[in-house]
Amino acid sequence: MAHIAFDLSKLEPFVHDNELGEMQAMVTAADAELRQGTGAGSDFRDWLTLPKDYDKEEFARIKAAAKKIQSDSAVLVVIGIGGSYLGAKMAVDFLNDTFFNYLPADKRNAPQVFFAGNSVSADYVHDLINLIGDRDFSVNVISKSGTTTEPSIAFRIFKDMLVKKYGEAGAKERIYATTDKARGALKTEANAAGYESFIIPDGVGGRYSVLSAVGLLPIAASGANIDELMQGAADAQDAYTNPDLTKNEAYQYAALRNILYRKGYTTELLENYEPRLQYLAEWWKQLTGESEGKDQKGIYPSSANFSTDLHSLGQYIQEGQRTLMETVVMIDKPRTDVDVPTAKDDLDGLGYLQGKNMGFVNQKAFEGVVLAHTDGGVPNMSVHIPDTTPYTLGYLIYFFEVAIGISGYLNGINPFNQPGVEAYKTNMFALLGKPGFEKLGKELNARL
Ligand code: PA5
């Protein structure tokens, strides 16, 4: 039995009984494209077996580096963008205390983990430098190409800081480079300077890389157990191999969102009832959006955090344009619970909740919302996770990865490329005056 449970029971008014079964032939074909490598983008499927076939020597080095960072740094600055940061950010948030970075050091037993190089905001960098102050810190710079503008700028800045503080030799001991095994600017620099280096595997695209060194070093540095994380993913690898739709819930999810998409539900909201899961949706948005949004088609991935957003987006979801479907990630057993206190009087009218706990209220909010949104014309699917352990996260990561791989092939696109990401980069280089882009720069400036 799968460790997490996919609930499609609320789809009844939107998807007829026969429809899922009728997707079987397409799903079987998509499964063959993915597993046998006959589909487009087949060079980027190594994430399929990564939970078991990873470099064990590197894994041990990751754990050793995490320990060193914990022993000599109050802050770890993780520099990367897109697939080179979202998975780590998602996992660090998901697995740790909600206020991880704000806890006193002795309650954290790990450095604060901050992310940089995921925007070009000067204020962000300035404020982070200010926050680090004169405390000890290390940098994990993550970039496959080593030439992505945002992380490259951030790396220059934080490397300069390290060199000023610790000297060239000391800085070298505090820089961890996660990059291509042989090529690219960062690899060249890491080799020349002697930084401890970790590899972004060739057959694993950025958005599928969280279970490689890209995610694992920051996650381990935050104190989370990466053995359990990999074990959860490895067990999911076994659980989601059967192409039979009746036996594979990840494939059911892929097929159902495809059925709904063809009926005009073109936006999918990934929702949660736990603030720590906000970045799960950010990671998932890249996974789905970059995998599926091409050839002028694809589900638009969006998100909502409940119950917070029920007081903002809730109105639109309930009564706005009927193009939305929702997928809730629901934690069945929250890590902690807090009782609703008893009160002498009942001025706030909460007396009926006395003796109940917040987990109960959250659960009822979830149930009430699912029914209300379904009644309002929003198809609802749920993924129930038992807890927020590393094992469960590993399992959940794999569930979504395999589902989106299949989903892309069901929609007739290459789920593993991202040609559209280049357009803005080219324009930005041209407008910034990068050598080699002069002609385009003139054309663009004339249009501004
Ligand atoms: O998923 C992707 O491929 C992208 O989001 C990349 O991860 C992102 O553009 C960063 O690229 P790089 O790792 O080369 O700096």
Boltz pocket constraint, residues with backbone or C-beta under 6 A from the ligand:
constraints:
  - pocket:
      binder: B
      contacts: [[A, 81], [A, 82], [A, 83], [A, 84], [A, 142], [A, 143], [A, 144], [A, 145], [A, 146], [A, 147], [A, 148], [A, 151], [A, 205], [A, 206], [A, 207], [A, 290], [A, 418], [A, 421]]
      max_distance: 6.0
